[in-house]
Amino acid sequence: MGQVARASETKRTLSGGDESEIGLSSAEAERRFAEFGPNEPVPAKIAGPLFQFLRFCANPLVLILLVASVISAFLGQAVDAIIIAAMIVLSVVLNFIQAYRSEKAVLGLREQVAPTATVKRDGNWIELPRRQLVPGDVVRLSAGDLVPADARLLQSQDLHVQQAALTGESMPVEKCVGEGASAETGATRPDMVFLGTSVVSGTATAVAIATGPHTSFGDIAARLSERPPETEFDRGTRQFGILIMKTVFFLVLFILVVSVAMHRHALESLLFAVALAVGLTPEFLPMITTVTLSMGALRMARRKVIVKHLDAIENLGSIDLLCSDKTGTLTSGEMVLESSLDPFGELSEGPLFLGYLNSRFESGIKSPLDASILKCPVPANIDKCEKTDEIPFDFERRRLSIVVRTDGACMLITKGAPEGVLDASTSIEVGGECRPLGDAERERSTKEFRSLSASGLRVLAIAYRQLDRGEGLKCEDERDLVFAGFLTFLDPPVEGVADTVAALRADGVGIKILTGDNELVTKHICERVGIDCSKIVLGAELERMTDSALFHVAEEADIFARVSPGQKNRIIRALKTRGHVVGFLGDGINDAPSLHAADVGISVAGAVDVARDAADIILLEHGLSVLHGGIIEGRKAFGNVLKYILMGTSSNFGNMFSMAAATLFLPFLPMLPTQILLNNFLYDLAQVTIPTDNVDPVYIRSPQKWNVRIIRNFMIVIGPISSIFDFLTFYILLVVFRSSEAFFHTGWFVESLATQTLVLFVIRTAGRPWSNRPSLPLASTTILIVVAGLLLPFSPLAGRLGFVSLPAPFFLFLAAAVISYLVLVEIVKARLVRSFLLRI
């Protein structure tokens, strides 16, 4: 309570205007950081190593085994108790070390794309992580920035802020420095900006008066900090867990009923049933998943793709449709000014002069078009021009206007999309003369614009109007303009982008272009890079479509031109409704809703803060080839996770089913509880290196999705094959070798470990085992574990584990059984893969 009270007191003090515009010293900032804490609406909950270790220990299966170990020790079965406890500790420690290292690595990657703020410290402007801001810090804001804290404006110029997160207002609101403002801090205050909002246009400096949970957004963030919506990866894992739980329940119940009916030792039967449950449960799945995804994240980082959330890797690999703008994706985004033309297409310097003034004085984000204009020589006498007002750009008007004063006269200069500028014009300037804009002139100008666009040029229209005042203008004042002409720009396709588009299509990823540009330019570029242009849908058409109609159109068309941010969002939601996994690539202020709506939001390191904050994936380099590499890594990670699951559900199920069936006719337990646990531990240990394995091209060739039905079928088909060879082993042990109980336990332990471990070389690939080689770590651990299992009966531990030495003829049988088993699994797997696995 004391900290909150101090924060409130600081807010009241700083709101009163006593703060200094020179900012804080580093020493004072450190003191305030210690007092108020990090600038996070909901403090990040990073569990310490001890807590994470205890969390692994709190696994229900671990607790059950610990109880079993204690009961064994209490009843005098010390060896069993020690072995069970040792294997539990080894499993938990291995889980903890691998998962903890992976989480640390991923946190390091996230730091690379953490949001920053421009702050004045020790009298200098520096970039700092946003979480380091404290009350009293002076920050600088510009278009595209996320407001880093609740702050009072010190200086502002044409500042417009999007604060829908706080107020629900859909349109940006203007903010300005106020005088004699009240001490209230409501979002309607015109002299304050708030955490959770973003700057649409203009610039400002402001002093932070509240940070973190003490901000207006803090209460909202706390309510929104509940568990996020379930992702497809989470849903698949949960469904898989339910499948295993049901199977375990019925098998354990069956074992207990049979044991009671046959009057077996109650504790031994209970331990056997528990061990059987553990044997069927892939307890290393969380660790395998975490390590696989984190290794995928590290590989993606080397490919210039940063993952903010591990689950996004699997979702990235599942993408079957990528929605993006063409600028910066198909084209370089580096515009080159080609020409300055009058309304009829003749060369004219007038549009360039007016366009230069507009670009020079606008306070929003400088677009590539502005950058190209400002590379031109500075016009004469521009220093005499003074900006007095601005009407910022928005996606409804599709234009931006500034007002300049020269020698006491005021002029409104507008640049934007030709259609909108022409509609707002009533006059035309040709050859230095103004005349009315009649139907003939309008038609000729429109024809010229469309001709330029059809040749692949970006076209910007320029118009102006004389004013009798220089301030207080609104959108309604963009009327009765004099149309001055066009500026044309060339933005050629990125070299090699056509090959990348073809490669994505070959890998099952379709591309849909959602652009605000006109359809003629878009068609010209898309034709050159191989995107289907047979159906182009315009924003005006979308406006009239019902949702049901859009569902169909969104799938049929690959190009959507002249669309607004809201329409982009609507297209993405329609595609998701049709069952597609949609990625959206955006970097603009108004792309945040679409980035949120997509299954995977993708942005670039150079994007505005709003877009980077909303994205799941950040590309350190712009381009489809970088993203394509990230998609492939996502599929590899999914392939390795699926590999472990198919192994666990098929081999384990077969062995556990054999044990359950053997209890019906054997006068003793088919394997001691301790031996089951040891078998399962060694088997799992062999698969720890699966995250390093090479991935079959099948998993890379097309989008991969969870499908529990396929996993269930794989378990039901492959599992019984294992049981067939188990029953064969039973027969050989009982009839041929006339084995004792200890001999039976030892023989089956070795056979089950060898078959279920070595079958990994068959199941790990959808093709022939020799067509896709395993990684060296995976091959090494698998072979070492099998060798260890073969040597255990001859080791000093054999007696304590209940093993006896096996004769040479048994190993001849074992070799023949293993080879036959692997061949049969390969034959069945090939059919199963063709029927089911490729549909995942």
Summary of the structure (lengths in Angstrom):
residues: 840
radius of gyration: 34.0
end to end distance: 52.7
largest distance: 112.9
contacts: 2918
relative contact order: 0.09
helix: 54%
strand: 17%
